[in-house]
Amino acid sequence: MDIEEIVNYIKMGKAKSICIDRIILNEYSGFVRDLTIMDKMIVKVEFNVYGYDVGGFSIKIYYNDFDLLINSIEDYTGKKVAEWMNVTKSNWYPELKQENDFDQSGLKFKRDLAEKKLNLPKGGISYVIPEGYWKDLYEGLEKW
């Protein structure tokens, strides 16, 4: 992948976005994390239970500089742009390679979110969680 492909999807694509990373994280083995670059210098990070694409945690991170956004994702993923995958195009989904305790994974995720230990891309000027359960959990209004 390259910057031109990213910009083309953001500016001319149907959804005005491009998913550039989809993985199962070791620390939350029952969750799939998606990274999507959206129009207006926004990165959306989503964590969904394996096999589902709705109902999980999402956050939009707003940037005021496109190069900073790209560098932030490179630092976060440990991958350079050339190593990113166009998940929007391929629709690739990771394979679950081991037995997972979804309850334990979910509890760890909720605890890390509530304790503000969830690792997210850095450098954003604003981090916005949509209204609802996950935002309430993050703000301490909901117990995990």
CNS distance restraints for C-alpha pairs under 8 A (distance, minus, plus):
assign (resid   1 and name CA) (resid   5 and name CA) 6.50 0.50 0.50
assign (resid   1 and name CA) (resid   6 and name CA) 7.64 0.50 0.50
assign (resid   1 and name CA) (resid  81 and name CA) 6.22 0.50 0.50
assign (resid   1 and name CA) (resid  82 and name CA) 4.87 0.50 0.50
assign (resid   1 and name CA) (resid  83 and name CA) 6.68 0.50 0.50
assign (resid   1 and name CA) (resid  84 and name CA) 5.86 0.50 0.50
assign (resid   1 and name CA) (resid  85 and name CA) 6.45 0.50 0.50
assign (resid   1 and name CA) (resid  86 and name CA) 6.94 0.50 0.50
assign (resid   2 and name CA) (resid   6 and name CA) 6.58 0.50 0.50
assign (resid   2 and name CA) (resid  81 and name CA) 5.99 0.50 0.50
assign (resid   2 and name CA) (resid  82 and name CA) 5.70 0.50 0.50
assign (resid   3 and name CA) (resid   7 and name CA) 6.14 0.50 0.50
assign (resid   3 and name CA) (resid  81 and name CA) 7.33 0.50 0.50
assign (resid   4 and name CA) (resid   8 and name CA) 6.07 0.50 0.50
assign (resid   5 and name CA) (resid   9 and name CA) 6.34 0.50 0.50
assign (resid   6 and name CA) (resid  10 and name CA) 6.27 0.50 0.50
assign (resid   6 and name CA) (resid  18 and name CA) 6.64 0.50 0.50
assign (resid   6 and name CA) (resid  37 and name CA) 7.97 0.50 0.50
assign (resid   7 and name CA) (resid  11 and name CA) 5.92 0.50 0.50
assign (resid   8 and name CA) (resid  12 and name CA) 5.49 0.50 0.50
assign (resid   8 and name CA) (resid  13 and name CA) 6.78 0.50 0.50
assign (resid   9 and name CA) (resid  13 and name CA) 4.39 0.50 0.50
assign (resid   9 and name CA) (resid  14 and name CA) 7.87 0.50 0.50
assign (resid   9 and name CA) (resid  16 and name CA) 6.04 0.50 0.50
assign (resid   9 and name CA) (resid  17 and name CA) 5.83 0.50 0.50
assign (resid   9 and name CA) (resid  18 and name CA) 5.95 0.50 0.50
assign (resid  10 and name CA) (resid  15 and name CA) 7.65 0.50 0.50
assign (resid  10 and name CA) (resid  16 and name CA) 4.23 0.50 0.50
assign (resid  10 and name CA) (resid  17 and name CA) 4.58 0.50 0.50
assign (resid  10 and name CA) (resid  18 and name CA) 6.52 0.50 0.50
assign (resid  10 and name CA) (resid  37 and name CA) 7.51 0.50 0.50
assign (resid  10 and name CA) (resid  38 and name CA) 6.08 0.50 0.50
assign (resid  10 and name CA) (resid  39 and name CA) 5.36 0.50 0.50
assign (resid  11 and name CA) (resid  16 and name CA) 5.82 0.50 0.50
assign (resid  11 and name CA) (resid  17 and name CA) 7.95 0.50 0.50
assign (resid  11 and name CA) (resid  39 and name CA) 6.97 0.50 0.50
assign (resid  12 and name CA) (resid  16 and name CA) 6.45 0.50 0.50
assign (resid  13 and name CA) (resid  17 and name CA) 6.83 0.50 0.50
assign (resid  16 and name CA) (resid  38 and name CA) 6.15 0.50 0.50
assign (resid  16 and name CA) (resid  39 and name CA) 5.73 0.50 0.50
assign (resid  17 and name CA) (resid  36 and name CA) 6.59 0.50 0.50
assign (resid  17 and name CA) (resid  37 and name CA) 5.52 0.50 0.50
assign (resid  17 and name CA) (resid  38 and name CA) 4.22 0.50 0.50
assign (resid  17 and name CA) (resid  39 and name CA) 6.13 0.50 0.50
assign (resid  18 and name CA) (resid  36 and name CA) 5.42 0.50 0.50
assign (resid  18 and name CA) (resid  37 and name CA) 5.39 0.50 0.50
assign (resid  18 and name CA) (resid  38 and name CA) 6.60 0.50 0.50
assign (resid  18 and name CA) (resid  86 and name CA) 6.99 0.50 0.50
assign (resid  18 and name CA) (resid  87 and name CA) 7.42 0.50 0.50
assign (resid  18 and name CA) (resid  88 and name CA) 5.68 0.50 0.50
assign (resid  19 and name CA) (resid  34 and name CA) 6.83 0.50 0.50
assign (resid  19 and name CA) (resid  35 and name CA) 5.64 0.50 0.50
assign (resid  19 and name CA) (resid  36 and name CA) 4.01 0.50 0.50
assign (resid  19 and name CA) (resid  37 and name CA) 6.30 0.50 0.50
assign (resid  19 and name CA) (resid  86 and name CA) 6.25 0.50 0.50
assign (resid  19 and name CA) (resid  87 and name CA) 5.22 0.50 0.50
assign (resid  19 and name CA) (resid  88 and name CA) 5.20 0.50 0.50
assign (resid  20 and name CA) (resid  34 and name CA) 7.69 0.50 0.50
assign (resid  20 and name CA) (resid  35 and name CA) 5.87 0.50 0.50
assign (resid  20 and name CA) (resid  36 and name CA) 5.91 0.50 0.50
assign (resid  20 and name CA) (resid  37 and name CA) 7.30 0.50 0.50
assign (resid  20 and name CA) (resid  84 and name CA) 5.73 0.50 0.50
assign (resid  20 and name CA) (resid  85 and name CA) 5.23 0.50 0.50
assign (resid  20 and name CA) (resid  86 and name CA) 5.15 0.50 0.50
assign (resid  20 and name CA) (resid  87 and name CA) 5.63 0.50 0.50
assign (resid  20 and name CA) (resid  88 and name CA) 7.41 0.50 0.50
assign (resid  21 and name CA) (resid  33 and name CA) 7.77 0.50 0.50
assign (resid  21 and name CA) (resid  34 and name CA) 5.61 0.50 0.50
assign (resid  21 and name CA) (resid  35 and name CA) 5.15 0.50 0.50
assign (resid  21 and name CA) (resid  36 and name CA) 7.34 0.50 0.50
assign (resid  21 and name CA) (resid  84 and name CA) 6.53 0.50 0.50
assign (resid  21 and name CA) (resid  85 and name CA) 6.18 0.50 0.50
assign (resid  21 and name CA) (resid  86 and name CA) 7.57 0.50 0.50
assign (resid  21 and name CA) (resid  87 and name CA) 6.58 0.50 0.50
assign (resid  22 and name CA) (resid  32 and name CA) 6.65 0.50 0.50
assign (resid  22 and name CA) (resid  33 and name CA) 5.50 0.50 0.50
assign (resid  22 and name CA) (resid  34 and name CA) 4.47 0.50 0.50
assign (resid  22 and name CA) (resid  35 and name CA) 6.58 0.50 0.50
assign (resid  22 and name CA) (resid  87 and name CA) 7.16 0.50 0.50
assign (resid  22 and name CA) (resid  92 and name CA) 7.88 0.50 0.50
assign (resid  22 and name CA) (resid  93 and name CA) 7.06 0.50 0.50
assign (resid  22 and name CA) (resid  94 and name CA) 7.31 0.50 0.50
assign (resid  23 and name CA) (resid  32 and name CA) 5.52 0.50 0.50
assign (resid  23 and name CA) (resid  33 and name CA) 5.42 0.50 0.50
assign (resid  23 and name CA) (resid  34 and name CA) 6.84 0.50 0.50
assign (resid  23 and name CA) (resid  93 and name CA) 7.92 0.50 0.50
assign (resid  23 and name CA) (resid  94 and name CA) 6.22 0.50 0.50
assign (resid  24 and name CA) (resid  28 and name CA) 7.23 0.50 0.50
assign (resid  24 and name CA) (resid  29 and name CA) 5.93 0.50 0.50
assign (resid  24 and name CA) (resid  30 and name CA) 7.29 0.50 0.50
assign (resid  24 and name CA) (resid  31 and name CA) 5.90 0.50 0.50
assign (resid  24 and name CA) (resid  32 and name CA) 4.64 0.50 0.50
assign (resid  24 and name CA) (resid  33 and name CA) 6.21 0.50 0.50
assign (resid  24 and name CA) (resid  94 and name CA) 6.91 0.50 0.50
assign (resid  25 and name CA) (resid  29 and name CA) 5.62 0.50 0.50
assign (resid  25 and name CA) (resid  31 and name CA) 7.04 0.50 0.50
assign (resid  25 and name CA) (resid  32 and name CA) 7.00 0.50 0.50
assign (resid  25 and name CA) (resid  33 and name CA) 7.14 0.50 0.50
assign (resid  27 and name CA) (resid 105 and name CA) 7.52 0.50 0.50
assign (resid  28 and name CA) (resid 105 and name CA) 5.06 0.50 0.50
assign (resid  28 and name CA) (resid 106 and name CA) 7.21 0.50 0.50
assign (resid  28 and name CA) (resid 108 and name CA) 7.14 0.50 0.50
assign (resid  28 and name CA) (resid 109 and name CA) 6.36 0.50 0.50
assign (resid  29 and name CA) (resid 100 and name CA) 6.41 0.50 0.50
assign (resid  29 and name CA) (resid 101 and name CA) 7.97 0.50 0.50
assign (resid  29 and name CA) (resid 102 and name CA) 7.54 0.50 0.50
assign (resid  29 and name CA) (resid 105 and name CA) 6.10 0.50 0.50
assign (resid  30 and name CA) (resid  49 and name CA) 5.86 0.50 0.50
assign (resid  30 and name CA) (resid  50 and name CA) 5.62 0.50 0.50
assign (resid  30 and name CA) (resid 100 and name CA) 6.10 0.50 0.50
assign (resid  30 and name CA) (resid 101 and name CA) 7.07 0.50 0.50
assign (resid  30 and name CA) (resid 102 and name CA) 5.08 0.50 0.50
assign (resid  30 and name CA) (resid 105 and name CA) 5.74 0.50 0.50
assign (resid  30 and name CA) (resid 106 and name CA) 7.22 0.50 0.50
assign (resid  31 and name CA) (resid  47 and name CA) 5.95 0.50 0.50
assign (resid  31 and name CA) (resid  48 and name CA) 5.30 0.50 0.50
assign (resid  31 and name CA) (resid  49 and name CA) 4.44 0.50 0.50
assign (resid  31 and name CA) (resid  50 and name CA) 5.09 0.50 0.50
assign (resid  31 and name CA) (resid 105 and name CA) 7.66 0.50 0.50
assign (resid  31 and name CA) (resid 106 and name CA) 7.95 0.50 0.50
assign (resid  32 and name CA) (resid  46 and name CA) 7.89 0.50 0.50
assign (resid  32 and name CA) (resid  47 and name CA) 5.56 0.50 0.50
assign (resid  32 and name CA) (resid  48 and name CA) 5.36 0.50 0.50
assign (resid  32 and name CA) (resid  49 and name CA) 6.23 0.50 0.50
assign (resid  32 and name CA) (resid  50 and name CA) 5.61 0.50 0.50
assign (resid  32 and name CA) (resid  94 and name CA) 7.97 0.50 0.50
assign (resid  33 and name CA) (resid  45 and name CA) 6.99 0.50 0.50
assign (resid  33 and name CA) (resid  46 and name CA) 5.45 0.50 0.50
assign (resid  33 and name CA) (resid  47 and name CA) 4.52 0.50 0.50
assign (resid  33 and name CA) (resid  48 and name CA) 6.63 0.50 0.50
assign (resid  34 and name CA) (resid  44 and name CA) 7.90 0.50 0.50
assign (resid  34 and name CA) (resid  45 and name CA) 5.77 0.50 0.50
assign (resid  34 and name CA) (resid  46 and name CA) 5.13 0.50 0.50
assign (resid  34 and name CA) (resid  47 and name CA) 6.63 0.50 0.50
assign (resid  35 and name CA) (resid  43 and name CA) 6.85 0.50 0.50
assign (resid  35 and name CA) (resid  44 and name CA) 5.88 0.50 0.50
assign (resid  35 and name CA) (resid  45 and name CA) 4.87 0.50 0.50
assign (resid  35 and name CA) (resid  46 and name CA) 6.69 0.50 0.50
assign (resid  36 and name CA) (resid  43 and name CA) 5.60 0.50 0.50
assign (resid  36 and name CA) (resid  44 and name CA) 5.09 0.50 0.50
assign (resid  36 and name CA) (resid  45 and name CA) 6.55 0.50 0.50
assign (resid  37 and name CA) (resid  41 and name CA) 7.29 0.50 0.50
assign (resid  37 and name CA) (resid  42 and name CA) 5.97 0.50 0.50
assign (resid  37 and name CA) (resid  43 and name CA) 4.61 0.50 0.50
assign (resid  37 and name CA) (resid  44 and name CA) 6.43 0.50 0.50
assign (resid  38 and name CA) (resid  42 and name CA) 5.04 0.50 0.50
assign (resid  38 and name CA) (resid  43 and name CA) 5.91 0.50 0.50
assign (resid  38 and name CA) (resid  44 and name CA) 7.18 0.50 0.50
assign (resid  41 and name CA) (resid  62 and name CA) 6.09 0.50 0.50
assign (resid  41 and name CA) (resid  63 and name CA) 5.40 0.50 0.50
assign (resid  41 and name CA) (resid  64 and name CA) 6.74 0.50 0.50
assign (resid  41 and name CA) (resid  65 and name CA) 7.14 0.50 0.50
assign (resid  41 and name CA) (resid  66 and name CA) 6.11 0.50 0.50
assign (resid  41 and name CA) (resid  69 and name CA) 7.08 0.50 0.50
assign (resid  42 and name CA) (resid  60 and name CA) 6.34 0.50 0.50
assign (resid  42 and name CA) (resid  61 and name CA) 5.51 0.50 0.50
assign (resid  42 and name CA) (resid  62 and name CA) 4.62 0.50 0.50
assign (resid  42 and name CA) (resid  63 and name CA) 6.18 0.50 0.50
assign (resid  43 and name CA) (resid  60 and name CA) 5.66 0.50 0.50
assign (resid  43 and name CA) (resid  61 and name CA) 5.09 0.50 0.50
assign (resid  43 and name CA) (resid  62 and name CA) 6.60 0.50 0.50
assign (resid  43 and name CA) (resid  69 and name CA) 7.71 0.50 0.50
assign (resid  44 and name CA) (resid  58 and name CA) 6.81 0.50 0.50
assign (resid  44 and name CA) (resid  59 and name CA) 5.66 0.50 0.50
assign (resid  44 and name CA) (resid  60 and name CA) 4.42 0.50 0.50
assign (resid  44 and name CA) (resid  61 and name CA) 6.24 0.50 0.50
assign (resid  45 and name CA) (resid  58 and name CA) 5.54 0.50 0.50
assign (resid  45 and name CA) (resid  59 and name CA) 5.42 0.50 0.50
assign (resid  45 and name CA) (resid  60 and name CA) 6.50 0.50 0.50
assign (resid  45 and name CA) (resid  61 and name CA) 7.91 0.50 0.50
assign (resid  45 and name CA) (resid 120 and name CA) 7.86 0.50 0.50
assign (resid  46 and name CA) (resid  56 and name CA) 6.94 0.50 0.50
assign (resid  46 and name CA) (resid  57 and name CA) 5.65 0.50 0.50
assign (resid  46 and name CA) (resid  58 and name CA) 4.27 0.50 0.50
assign (resid  46 and name CA) (resid  59 and name CA) 6.64 0.50 0.50
assign (resid  47 and name CA) (resid  56 and name CA) 5.53 0.50 0.50
assign (resid  47 and name CA) (resid  57 and name CA) 5.16 0.50 0.50
assign (resid  47 and name CA) (resid  58 and name CA) 6.37 0.50 0.50
assign (resid  48 and name CA) (resid  52 and name CA) 6.12 0.50 0.50
assign (resid  48 and name CA) (resid  53 and name CA) 5.97 0.50 0.50
assign (resid  48 and name CA) (resid  54 and name CA) 6.58 0.50 0.50
assign (resid  48 and name CA) (resid  55 and name CA) 6.84 0.50 0.50
assign (resid  48 and name CA) (resid  56 and name CA) 4.35 0.50 0.50
assign (resid  48 and name CA) (resid  57 and name CA) 6.55 0.50 0.50
assign (resid  49 and name CA) (resid  53 and name CA) 7.63 0.50 0.50
assign (resid  49 and name CA) (resid  56 and name CA) 6.66 0.50 0.50
assign (resid  57 and name CA) (resid 134 and name CA) 6.07 0.50 0.50
assign (resid  58 and name CA) (resid 129 and name CA) 6.36 0.50 0.50
assign (resid  58 and name CA) (resid 130 and name CA) 7.36 0.50 0.50
assign (resid  59 and name CA) (resid 127 and name CA) 6.66 0.50 0.50
assign (resid  59 and name CA) (resid 128 and name CA) 5.52 0.50 0.50
assign (resid  59 and name CA) (resid 129 and name CA) 4.60 0.50 0.50
assign (resid  59 and name CA) (resid 130 and name CA) 7.06 0.50 0.50
assign (resid  60 and name CA) (resid 127 and name CA) 5.80 0.50 0.50
assign (resid  60 and name CA) (resid 128 and name CA) 5.17 0.50 0.50
assign (resid  60 and name CA) (resid 129 and name CA) 6.55 0.50 0.50
assign (resid  61 and name CA) (resid 124 and name CA) 5.64 0.50 0.50
assign (resid  61 and name CA) (resid 125 and name CA) 7.42 0.50 0.50
assign (resid  61 and name CA) (resid 126 and name CA) 5.79 0.50 0.50
assign (resid  61 and name CA) (resid 127 and name CA) 4.62 0.50 0.50
assign (resid  61 and name CA) (resid 128 and name CA) 6.45 0.50 0.50
assign (resid  62 and name CA) (resid 124 and name CA) 5.33 0.50 0.50
assign (resid  62 and name CA) (resid 125 and name CA) 5.71 0.50 0.50
assign (resid  62 and name CA) (resid 126 and name CA) 5.16 0.50 0.50
assign (resid  62 and name CA) (resid 127 and name CA) 6.49 0.50 0.50
assign (resid  63 and name CA) (resid  68 and name CA) 7.36 0.50 0.50
assign (resid  63 and name CA) (resid  69 and name CA) 6.13 0.50 0.50
assign (resid  63 and name CA) (resid 123 and name CA) 7.25 0.50 0.50
assign (resid  63 and name CA) (resid 124 and name CA) 4.82 0.50 0.50
assign (resid  63 and name CA) (resid 125 and name CA) 5.55 0.50 0.50
assign (resid  63 and name CA) (resid 126 and name CA) 7.32 0.50 0.50
assign (resid  64 and name CA) (resid  68 and name CA) 7.93 0.50 0.50
assign (resid  64 and name CA) (resid 124 and name CA) 7.70 0.50 0.50
assign (resid  64 and name CA) (resid 125 and name CA) 7.02 0.50 0.50
assign (resid  65 and name CA) (resid  69 and name CA) 6.34 0.50 0.50
assign (resid  66 and name CA) (resid  70 and name CA) 6.29 0.50 0.50
assign (resid  67 and name CA) (resid  71 and name CA) 6.10 0.50 0.50
assign (resid  68 and name CA) (resid  72 and name CA) 5.87 0.50 0.50
assign (resid  68 and name CA) (resid 123 and name CA) 7.16 0.50 0.50
assign (resid  69 and name CA) (resid  73 and name CA) 6.37 0.50 0.50
assign (resid  69 and name CA) (resid 123 and name CA) 7.53 0.50 0.50
assign (resid  69 and name CA) (resid 124 and name CA) 7.68 0.50 0.50
assign (resid  70 and name CA) (resid  74 and name CA) 6.22 0.50 0.50
assign (resid  70 and name CA) (resid  81 and name CA) 7.71 0.50 0.50
assign (resid  71 and name CA) (resid  75 and name CA) 6.12 0.50 0.50
assign (resid  72 and name CA) (resid  76 and name CA) 6.05 0.50 0.50
assign (resid  72 and name CA) (resid 121 and name CA) 5.77 0.50 0.50
assign (resid  72 and name CA) (resid 122 and name CA) 5.81 0.50 0.50
assign (resid  72 and name CA) (resid 123 and name CA) 6.53 0.50 0.50
assign (resid  73 and name CA) (resid  77 and name CA) 5.94 0.50 0.50
assign (resid  73 and name CA) (resid  78 and name CA) 7.97 0.50 0.50
assign (resid  73 and name CA) (resid 121 and name CA) 6.10 0.50 0.50
assign (resid  74 and name CA) (resid  78 and name CA) 5.47 0.50 0.50
assign (resid  74 and name CA) (resid  79 and name CA) 5.17 0.50 0.50
assign (resid  74 and name CA) (resid  80 and name CA) 5.32 0.50 0.50
assign (resid  74 and name CA) (resid  81 and name CA) 6.83 0.50 0.50
assign (resid  75 and name CA) (resid  79 and name CA) 7.22 0.50 0.50
assign (resid  75 and name CA) (resid 121 and name CA) 7.70 0.50 0.50
assign (resid  76 and name CA) (resid 120 and name CA) 7.15 0.50 0.50
assign (resid  76 and name CA) (resid 121 and name CA) 5.34 0.50 0.50
assign (resid  76 and name CA) (resid 122 and name CA) 7.56 0.50 0.50
assign (resid  79 and name CA) (resid  83 and name CA) 5.86 0.50 0.50
assign (resid  79 and name CA) (resid  84 and name CA) 6.83 0.50 0.50
assign (resid  80 and name CA) (resid  84 and name CA) 6.86 0.50 0.50
assign (resid  86 and name CA) (resid  90 and name CA) 6.30 0.50 0.50
assign (resid  87 and name CA) (resid  91 and name CA) 4.99 0.50 0.50
assign (resid  87 and name CA) (resid  92 and name CA) 5.69 0.50 0.50
assign (resid 100 and name CA) (resid 105 and name CA) 7.82 0.50 0.50
assign (resid 101 and name CA) (resid 105 and name CA) 6.17 0.50 0.50
assign (resid 102 and name CA) (resid 106 and name CA) 5.87 0.50 0.50
assign (resid 103 and name CA) (resid 107 and name CA) 6.16 0.50 0.50
assign (resid 104 and name CA) (resid 108 and name CA) 6.15 0.50 0.50
assign (resid 105 and name CA) (resid 109 and name CA) 6.20 0.50 0.50
assign (resid 106 and name CA) (resid 110 and name CA) 6.12 0.50 0.50
assign (resid 107 and name CA) (resid 111 and name CA) 6.01 0.50 0.50
assign (resid 107 and name CA) (resid 144 and name CA) 7.16 0.50 0.50
assign (resid 108 and name CA) (resid 112 and name CA) 6.05 0.50 0.50
assign (resid 109 and name CA) (resid 113 and name CA) 6.13 0.50 0.50
assign (resid 109 and name CA) (resid 118 and name CA) 7.63 0.50 0.50
assign (resid 110 and name CA) (resid 114 and name CA) 6.04 0.50 0.50
assign (resid 110 and name CA) (resid 137 and name CA) 7.61 0.50 0.50
assign (resid 110 and name CA) (resid 144 and name CA) 5.92 0.50 0.50
assign (resid 111 and name CA) (resid 115 and name CA) 5.96 0.50 0.50
assign (resid 111 and name CA) (resid 144 and name CA) 6.48 0.50 0.50
assign (resid 112 and name CA) (resid 116 and name CA) 5.85 0.50 0.50
assign (resid 112 and name CA) (resid 117 and name CA) 4.73 0.50 0.50
assign (resid 112 and name CA) (resid 118 and name CA) 5.23 0.50 0.50
assign (resid 113 and name CA) (resid 117 and name CA) 6.01 0.50 0.50
assign (resid 113 and name CA) (resid 118 and name CA) 5.28 0.50 0.50
assign (resid 113 and name CA) (resid 137 and name CA) 7.38 0.50 0.50
assign (resid 113 and name CA) (resid 138 and name CA) 5.75 0.50 0.50
assign (resid 114 and name CA) (resid 137 and name CA) 5.69 0.50 0.50
assign (resid 114 and name CA) (resid 138 and name CA) 4.64 0.50 0.50
assign (resid 114 and name CA) (resid 139 and name CA) 7.15 0.50 0.50
assign (resid 114 and name CA) (resid 140 and name CA) 6.51 0.50 0.50
assign (resid 114 and name CA) (resid 144 and name CA) 7.51 0.50 0.50
assign (resid 115 and name CA) (resid 138 and name CA) 7.59 0.50 0.50
assign (resid 116 and name CA) (resid 138 and name CA) 7.14 0.50 0.50
assign (resid 129 and name CA) (resid 134 and name CA) 7.46 0.50 0.50
assign (resid 129 and name CA) (resid 135 and name CA) 5.64 0.50 0.50
assign (resid 130 and name CA) (resid 134 and name CA) 7.81 0.50 0.50
assign (resid 130 and name CA) (resid 135 and name CA) 6.41 0.50 0.50
assign (resid 131 and name CA) (resid 135 and name CA) 5.75 0.50 0.50
assign (resid 131 and name CA) (resid 136 and name CA) 7.58 0.50 0.50
assign (resid 132 and name CA) (resid 136 and name CA) 6.16 0.50 0.50
assign (resid 133 and name CA) (resid 137 and name CA) 6.08 0.50 0.50
assign (resid 133 and name CA) (resid 142 and name CA) 7.15 0.50 0.50
assign (resid 134 and name CA) (resid 138 and name CA) 6.16 0.50 0.50
assign (resid 135 and name CA) (resid 139 and name CA) 6.09 0.50 0.50
assign (resid 136 and name CA) (resid 140 and name CA) 6.05 0.50 0.50
assign (resid 136 and name CA) (resid 141 and name CA) 4.78 0.50 0.50
assign (resid 136 and name CA) (resid 142 and name CA) 5.23 0.50 0.50
assign (resid 137 and name CA) (resid 141 and name CA) 5.76 0.50 0.50
assign (resid 137 and name CA) (resid 142 and name CA) 4.47 0.50 0.50
assign (resid 137 and name CA) (resid 143 and name CA) 6.24 0.50 0.50
assign (resid 137 and name CA) (resid 144 and name CA) 6.93 0.50 0.50
assign (resid 138 and name CA) (resid 142 and name CA) 7.85 0.50 0.50
